[in-house]
């Protein structure tokens, strides 16, 4: 039986490496195809959510051009069209904004607050 030379063993090794890499590529392709399918499904869901208003109104891609042409026509007719007035009085909005505004503390109140925090930390 002839002995294996270094050249023959390197060819065998490269062939086995090639087979291994081919197997890995096949598996990777399967994984990638599954990931691509999942990504496409996610994109379809996102597209439906993003354009749900157009879908509900039955606006097709060809209808968008007409929709925007009409909007531009209305803007050219009256560029400073007044917004519809709110039915709530101004006093309502003043009170609403005060709900979220924090009252400023005086220096004495701030010092008292710091002393209370220090006392609490010392107690623990």
C-alpha positions in Angstrom: 0.0 0.0 0.0 1.5 3.4 -1.0 2.2 5.9 1.7 0.4 9.2 1.8 2.5 12.1 0.8 2.1 15.6 2.3 0.4 16.8 -1.0 -2.2 14.0 -0.9 -3.1 14.6 2.7 -3.4 18.3 2.2 -5.8 17.7 -0.8 -7.9 15.3 1.4 -7.9 17.8 4.2 -8.9 20.7 1.9 -11.7 18.4 0.4 -13.0 17.6 3.9 -12.8 21.3 4.9 -14.7 22.2 1.7 -17.4 19.6 2.5 -17.7 21.0 6.1 -17.9 24.6 4.9 -20.6 23.5 2.3 -22.6 21.9 5.0 -22.2 24.9 7.2 -23.3 27.2 4.3 -26.4 25.0 3.7 -27.4 25.2 7.4 -26.7 29.0 7.4 -28.9 29.4 4.3 -31.7 27.6 6.0 -31.3 29.8 9.1 -31.1 32.9 7.0 -34.2 32.0 5.0 -36.1 31.5 8.2 -34.9 34.9 9.5 -35.7 36.5 6.2 -39.2 35.1 6.3 -39.7 36.4 9.8 -38.3 39.8 8.9 -40.7 40.0 5.8 -43.6 39.2 8.0 -42.6 41.9 10.5 -42.2 44.4 7.7 -45.7 43.5 6.3 -47.2 44.0 9.7 -45.4 47.3 10.2 -46.4 48.5 6.8 -50.0 47.7 7.5 -49.9 49.6 10.8 -48.1 52.6 9.2 -50.5 53.0 6.3 -53.6 51.8 8.1 -55.3 55.2 7.4 -54.8 54.9 3.7 -56.0 51.2 3.8 -59.2 52.2 5.7 -59.9 55.0 3.2 -59.3 52.7 0.3 -56.6 55.0 -1.1 -54.4 53.4 -3.7 -51.0 54.5 -4.8 -52.5 56.2 -7.9 -55.0 58.0 -5.7 -52.2 59.5 -3.5 -51.2 61.8 -6.4 -54.7 63.2 -6.7 -55.0 63.5 -2.9 -51.8 65.6 -2.7 -52.7 67.6 -5.7 -56.0 68.6 -4.1 -54.3 69.4 -0.8 -51.8 71.7 -2.6 -54.6 73.4 -4.5 -56.4 74.1 -1.2 -53.1 75.4 0.4 -52.6 77.8 -2.6 -56.1 79.1 -2.3 -55.8 79.9 1.4 -52.2 79.4 2.8 -53.1 80.8 6.2 -56.3 78.9 6.8 -57.5 79.2 10.4 -57.5 76.2 12.6 -60.9 75.2 14.0 -61.4 76.7 17.4 -61.5 74.6 20.5 -64.8 74.3 22.3 -63.0 74.6 25.7 -62.4 78.1 27.1 -58.9 79.6 27.6 -59.3 79.3 31.4 -59.5 75.5 31.0 -56.1 75.3 29.3 -54.6 77.7 31.9 -55.7 75.4 34.7 -54.6 72.3 32.7 -51.1 73.7 32.4 -50.9 74.6 36.1 -51.5 70.9 37.0 -48.1 69.9 35.6 -46.1 73.0 36.7 -44.1 72.5 39.9 -44.1 75.3 42.5 -40.8 76.9 43.1 -39.5 76.4 46.6 -38.0 79.3 48.7 -34.5 79.0 50.1 -35.8 78.2 53.5 -38.0 75.4 52.2 -35.1 74.0 50.3 -32.9 74.0 53.4 -35.6 72.4 55.4 -36.0 69.7 52.8 -32.3 68.9 52.8 -32.3 68.7 56.6 -35.2 66.3 56.5 -33.4 64.1 54.0 -30.2 64.1 56.1 -32.2 63.2 59.2 -33.9 60.3 57.3 -30.5 59.0 56.1 -29.1 59.2 59.7 -32.1 57.3 61.0 -31.5 54.4 58.6 
